[in-house]
Amino acid sequence: MTKPSAPKRYLPTSPFKAPVTLPPQQFAVGDQVTHDVHGLGRVVGVEDGIAALVDFGSTQQRILSPFAKMSKL
């Protein structure tokens, strides 16, 4: 089964609730974060709404928005 290319529209008259969209997560320089793949790290640079540069100790990675695998501690 394939995924539809366009998101579904929700009409105001629909008996079903529209899905809740969370605001994108914002990171600041110095925030301590955890990443599903890379582990614990600290934000060392931020490109507003585009990416965050994170130092994971052994490596620095540029993590792109929407930061699905990264969360602030």
C-alpha positions in Angstrom: 0.0 0.0 0.0 1.4 3.4 -0.9 1.3 6.6 1.1 -0.9 9.4 -0.4 1.2 12.3 -1.8 -1.1 15.0 -0.4 -2.3 15.4 3.2 -6.0 14.7 3.9 -8.2 17.7 4.4 -10.5 17.9 7.4 -13.8 19.6 6.9 -15.4 21.6 9.7 -18.6 19.6 9.4 -16.7 16.3 9.8 -17.6 14.2 12.9 -13.9 13.3 13.3 -11.5 15.5 15.1 -8.6 17.0 13.0 -5.2 15.8 14.0 -3.3 17.9 16.4 -0.1 19.5 15.0 2.6 20.3 17.5 4.7 23.4 17.0 8.2 22.6 15.8 10.7 22.1 18.6 13.2 25.0 19.1 16.8 24.5 20.3 19.2 27.1 21.6 23.0 27.1 21.9 24.0 25.2 25.0 20.9 23.0 25.2 21.6 19.4 26.2 19.8 17.0 23.9 19.5 13.3 23.2 19.3 11.7 19.8 18.0 8.3 18.9 21.1 7.3 16.9 23.9 9.5 18.2 23.0 9.6 21.9 23.7 12.6 24.3 25.0 15.8 23.0 25.0 19.6 23.4 23.8 22.2 20.8 26.7 24.3 19.6 25.0 26.1 16.7 21.5 26.9 15.4 20.2 27.8 12.0 16.7 29.2 12.6 14.1 26.6 11.5 16.6 24.7 9.3 19.1 22.8 11.4 21.1 22.5 14.6 24.8 21.7 15.0 25.2 19.2 17.8 28.4 18.1 19.5 28.1 14.4 20.5 31.6 14.2 22.0 33.3 12.1 19.4 31.6 13.9 16.4 29.6 16.9 15.5 26.4 16.4 13.4 24.1 18.8 11.6 20.6 17.7 12.5 18.0 18.9 10.1 14.5 20.2 11.1 11.9 18.8 12.1 14.2 17.1 14.6 12.1 13.9 14.8 14.8 11.8 16.5 16.1 14.5 18.8 14.6 15.9 22.0 15.7 18.4 24.6 16.7 17.2 28.1 
